[in-house]
Amino acid sequence: LELGSGSQALPGFTAALLGASRVLLSDTGRDIMALLNRNLEDNASVLDRSRITIADYCWGESVDKLGVRGEEGKFDFVLVAEFAYIDEAIRPLVDCIRAVTHDTSTVVLSYGRNRRSADIFKEYARGMFHFTEVDAAQWHPAFVDPECSLLLMTPRRQKTLTKLRHSLEQAHCSGVKLKTRSQTERMVRGQGEPLAAASSSS
């Protein structure tokens, strides 16, 4: 799945050329979708059109439009390029990524000069995903660019999150001090300070 393919969809086309069994390109807007379809048609000689589909999808909409219903239809790989420049789009994007990935999915993200929202993205996503920033030394030399960053993300296992929430609830019931519910949520998401033991009182 490529989220925000734009009119060129180079990451999605590359995935198809590398042998992905199915590729879904997604974006929204009449002009963008028209150009995306045109580029797909113009490259029909090298792309297996039977394995590539296009969805008119805006981040934040139901992932039903991407063919995901519950656990059915989730993707092994999600590709996102040049996404970090609109603050308001970050939460819908992260929520969408989590909804379309399973526990063993890999998310590949890249951004260049347009990185104003990168920190907001990492702050919101770190509770749901593990991050690895790929060092430029591991890139193909032809694609190294000092202005570009490449991230790999894998979902935190849902069972682990559930177990952590349960442990926090038990700690709260046994007298561990938690200032607010939002503090608990930050702990579950891997943020905030460690829990402090409650002081004894008589």
Disulfide bonds with the S-S distance in Angstrom:
none
